[in-house]
Amino acid sequence: MTAEPDVPVVTAAVAERLVERYRDALAPELIREVLADAHRNLRSQARISAYVSVLAERDAEHRLDELARRNGSETAPRTTS
Protein backbone atom coordinates (compact mmCIF):
# COMPACT_ATOMS: atom_id res chain seq x y z
CA MET A 1 0.00 0.00 0.00
CA THR A 2 1.25 3.47 -0.75
CA ALA A 3 0.48 6.39 1.50
CA GLU A 4 -1.34 9.43 0.21
CA PRO A 5 1.10 12.21 -0.67
CA ASP A 6 0.08 14.32 2.33
CA VAL A 7 0.09 11.44 4.84
CA PRO A 8 3.41 10.22 6.27
CA VAL A 9 4.64 6.67 5.75
CA VAL A 10 4.30 5.97 9.49
CA THR A 11 0.58 6.59 9.10
CA ALA A 12 0.46 3.90 6.40
CA ALA A 13 1.73 1.39 8.98
CA VAL A 14 -0.95 2.56 11.41
CA ALA A 15 -3.55 2.21 8.65
CA GLU A 16 -2.56 -1.41 8.08
CA ARG A 17 -2.89 -2.12 11.82
CA LEU A 18 -6.35 -0.55 11.86
CA VAL A 19 -7.38 -2.44 8.71
CA GLU A 20 -6.39 -5.67 10.44
CA ARG A 21 -8.25 -4.72 13.63
CA TYR A 22 -11.49 -3.68 11.91
CA ARG A 23 -11.38 -6.05 8.91
CA ASP A 24 -14.61 -7.84 9.88
CA ALA A 25 -16.58 -4.65 10.47
CA LEU A 26 -15.43 -2.00 7.97
CA ALA A 27 -14.01 -1.70 4.46
CA PRO A 28 -10.24 -1.12 4.25
CA GLU A 29 -10.73 1.97 2.07
CA LEU A 30 -13.01 3.53 4.68
CA ILE A 31 -10.54 2.78 7.47
CA ARG A 32 -7.68 4.39 5.54
CA GLU A 33 -9.78 7.44 4.69
CA VAL A 34 -10.88 7.95 8.30
CA LEU A 35 -7.24 7.82 9.42
CA ALA A 36 -6.08 10.15 6.65
CA ASP A 37 -8.87 12.61 7.48
CA ALA A 38 -7.98 12.57 11.18
CA HIS A 39 -4.32 13.14 10.31
CA ARG A 40 -5.08 16.03 7.94
CA ASN A 41 -7.39 17.71 10.46
CA LEU A 42 -4.92 17.47 13.31
CA ARG A 43 -1.95 18.49 11.19
CA SER A 44 -3.76 21.60 9.97
CA GLN A 45 -4.28 22.72 13.58
CA ALA A 46 -0.99 21.60 15.13
CA ARG A 47 1.65 24.08 16.20
CA ILE A 48 3.94 21.16 17.08
CA SER A 49 3.70 18.13 14.83
CA ALA A 50 5.52 15.58 17.01
CA TYR A 51 2.36 13.89 18.27
CA VAL A 52 0.06 14.31 15.28
CA SER A 53 0.36 10.66 14.17
CA VAL A 54 -0.40 9.29 17.64
CA LEU A 55 -3.35 11.63 18.13
CA ALA A 56 -4.66 10.87 14.64
CA GLU A 57 -4.57 7.14 15.39
CA ARG A 58 -6.58 7.65 18.57
CA ASP A 59 -9.08 9.92 16.86
CA ALA A 60 -9.47 7.44 14.01
CA GLU A 61 -9.98 4.57 16.47
CA HIS A 62 -12.81 6.47 18.17
CA ARG A 63 -14.45 7.19 14.82
CA LEU A 64 -14.00 3.62 13.62
CA ASP A 65 -15.42 2.23 16.87
CA GLU A 66 -18.54 4.32 16.34
CA LEU A 67 -18.84 3.33 12.68
CA ALA A 68 -18.43 -0.34 13.55
CA ARG A 69 -21.19 -0.07 16.16
CA ARG A 70 -23.49 1.67 13.67
CA ASN A 71 -22.80 -1.06 11.12
CA GLY A 72 -23.99 -3.72 13.53
CA SER A 73 -20.79 -4.88 15.15
CA GLU A 74 -21.85 -5.76 18.70
CA THR A 75 -18.58 -4.60 20.14
CA ALA A 76 -15.97 -2.65 18.31
CA PRO A 77 -12.75 -4.60 17.84
CA ARG A 78 -10.15 -3.85 20.49
CA THR A 79 -6.68 -5.01 21.17
CA THR A 80 -4.40 -3.97 23.95
CA SER A 81 -1.20 -2.30 22.88
ZIWO-V995646 format. One line per field, one symbol per residue. ss: DSSP state (H for helix, E for strand, C for the rest). psi: psi as a letter, one per 30 degrees, with the letter a starting at -180 (. if undefined). burial: # if it has 16 or more other ideal C-beta (glycine too) atoms within 10 Angstrom, else .. A space follows every 50 residues. Layout:
ss->???
psi->???
burial->???
//
This chain:
ss->CCCCCCCCHHHHHHHHHHHHHHCCCCCHHHHHHHHHHHHHHHHHHCCCCC CHHHHHHHHHHHHHHHHHHHCCCCCCCCCCC
psi->kkllegkleefeeeeeeeeeegefflkeeeeeeeeeeeeeeeeffkekge geeeeeeeeeeeeeeeeeeeggkekkkklk.
burial->..#...##..##.##..##.##..##...###.###.##..##....... .##.###.###.###.##.......##....
//
